[in-house]
């Protein structure tokens, strides 16, 4: 029964709900409510007050956990095995990956080397992920961190850190005025 419910919810999400408006367009409340309802049937776990913006893509969504009052940004792409804490905000077009391709064997084309084992991504509570940030497999983002727009996060981010760049580096900690040297 759960698989059937999830399949119906996925169909409704990608056929209808993902096109419904996002704030401030008229009808945004309906769009948010419908996407949230479907996410409860699709995700492994979905907290209360979750906001999923228009055209967010998360595949089957069956291994995604999202906490209370968190958001998935407009046109964002969330891979398998992702845990998003509470009160997380996400800008548009964020990419969170938990899988990657093998590429080490130069004698074999990359498209024939297959995928590497999935490595879950964990995002702590009260995190802000800026527009077009990319978070790579296996990364843990500590509570209260800020990920700058356009950053490529390749390593774990400590709690309260403000990171930016490609590859992302800690610039400072929240509550501090000076940059980390």
C-alpha positions in Angstrom: 0.0 0.0 0.0 2.8 2.4 0.9 4.5 1.8 -2.5 1.2 2.5 -4.3 0.6 5.7 -2.3 4.2 6.9 -3.0 3.8 6.1 -6.7 0.5 8.1 -6.9 2.1 11.0 -5.0 5.1 11.0 -7.2 2.9 11.1 -10.3 0.9 14.0 -8.9 4.0 15.9 -7.8 5.8 15.8 -11.2 2.6 16.0 -13.3 0.9 18.8 -11.4 2.3 20.1 -8.1 5.8 21.0 -9.2 4.3 23.5 -11.6 2.1 25.2 -9.0 3.1 28.7 -8.0 5.7 29.8 -5.4 5.4 33.0 -3.4 4.6 35.8 -4.3 2.5 34.5 -7.3 -1.2 34.1 -6.7 -2.1 30.6 -5.5 1.3 30.1 -3.8 -0.4 28.9 -0.6 -2.1 26.1 -2.5 1.1 25.2 -4.2 3.0 25.0 -0.9 0.2 23.0 0.8 -0.2 20.5 -2.0 3.6 19.9 -2.4 3.9 19.5 1.4 1.1 16.9 1.4 2.7 14.9 -1.4 6.1 15.1 0.3 4.7 13.4 3.4 3.8 10.4 1.2 7.0 10.5 -0.9 9.9 11.3 1.6 11.2 8.9 4.2 10.2 11.6 6.7 8.8 15.1 6.3 8.4 17.6 9.2 5.7 20.1 9.7 5.7 23.4 7.9 8.0 22.2 5.1 8.1 24.4 2.0 9.0 22.9 -1.4 9.4 25.6 -4.0 8.3 25.2 -7.6 10.1 22.7 -9.9 12.2 21.2 -7.1 13.5 17.7 -8.2 14.2 14.9 -5.9 13.8 11.7 -8.0 11.8 9.1 -6.1 12.4 11.0 -2.8 12.2 7.8 -0.8 15.5 8.2 1.1 15.0 11.9 1.9 14.4 13.2 5.4 13.5 16.9 5.9 12.9 18.5 9.3 10.3 21.0 10.5 10.0 24.4 8.8 12.8 23.6 6.2 12.7 24.6 2.6 13.8 23.1 -0.7 14.6 25.9 -3.1 13.1 26.7 -6.5 14.5 24.3 -9.2 16.8 22.6 -6.7 17.9 19.1 -7.2 18.2 16.7 -4.2 19.8 13.3 -4.6 19.1 10.1 -2.6 20.2 9.7 1.0 19.9 13.3 2.1 19.0 14.4 5.6 17.9 18.0 6.0 17.6 19.3 9.5 15.0 21.7 11.0 14.7 25.4 9.9 17.0 25.0 6.8 16.5 27.6 4.1 17.7 27.0 0.6 18.1 29.4 -2.3 17.1 28.5 -5.9 18.9 25.9 -8.0 20.8 24.2 -5.1 22.3 20.8 -6.0 22.8 18.2 -3.3 24.5 15.0 -4.5 25.0 11.7 -2.6 26.3 9.7 -5.6 28.9 10.0 -8.2 30.5 8.2 -11.1 33.7 6.2 -11.0 36.4 7.6 -13.3 39.8 6.2 -12.2 40.3 3.6 -14.9 41.7 5.5 -17.9 41.4 2.5 -20.2 37.6 2.3 -19.8 35.2 5.1 -20.8 33.8 6.9 -17.8 30.2 6.1 -18.8 31.1 2.4 -18.5 32.7 2.6 -15.1 29.5 2.8 -13.1 28.5 4.6 -10.0 30.4 4.8 -6.8 28.7 3.8 -3.5 26.3 6.4 -2.3 27.5 8.6 0.5 24.7 10.3 2.5 24.7 14.1 2.9 23.7 15.4 6.4 22.6 19.0 6.8 22.2 20.3 10.4 19.5 22.5 11.8 19.3 26.3 11.0 21.5 26.2 7.9 21.2 28.7 5.0 22.3 27.3 1.6 22.7 30.1 -1.0 21.6 30.1 -4.6 23.3 27.6 -6.9 25.4 26.0 -4.2 26.6 22.5 -4.9 27.0 20.0 -2.0 28.9 16.9 -3.0 28.6 13.3 -1.6 29.4 12.5 2.0 29.4 16.1 3.2 28.2 16.9 6.7 27.1 20.6 7.3 27.0 21.6 10.9 24.1 23.3 12.6 23.9 27.1 12.0 26.3 27.1 9.0 25.9 29.4 6.0 26.8 28.2 2.5 27.5 31.1 0.2 25.8 31.4 -3.2 27.7 29.5 -5.9 29.8 27.5 -3.5 31.0 24.0 -4.2 31.1 22.2 -0.8 33.5 19.2 -1.0 34.3 18.8 2.7 32.4 18.9 6.0 31.4 22.3 7.3 31.7 23.0 11.0 28.8 24.4 13.0 28.2 28.2 12.6 30.8 28.4 9.8 30.2 30.8 6.9 31.7 29.2 3.8 32.0 30.3 0.2 34.0 29.6 -2.9 34.8 26.7 -5.2 36.0 24.6 -3.3 34.2 26.2 -0.3 36.4 27.5 2.5 35.5 28.8 5.9 35.5 32.6 5.8 34.4 33.2 9.4 31.9 32.0 12.0 28.5 33.4 12.6 28.7 36.0 15.3 32.2 37.1 14.4 33.0 40.2 12.3 36.5 39.3 11.2 37.4 36.9 8.4 39.3 33.8 9.2 42.8 34.0 7.8 
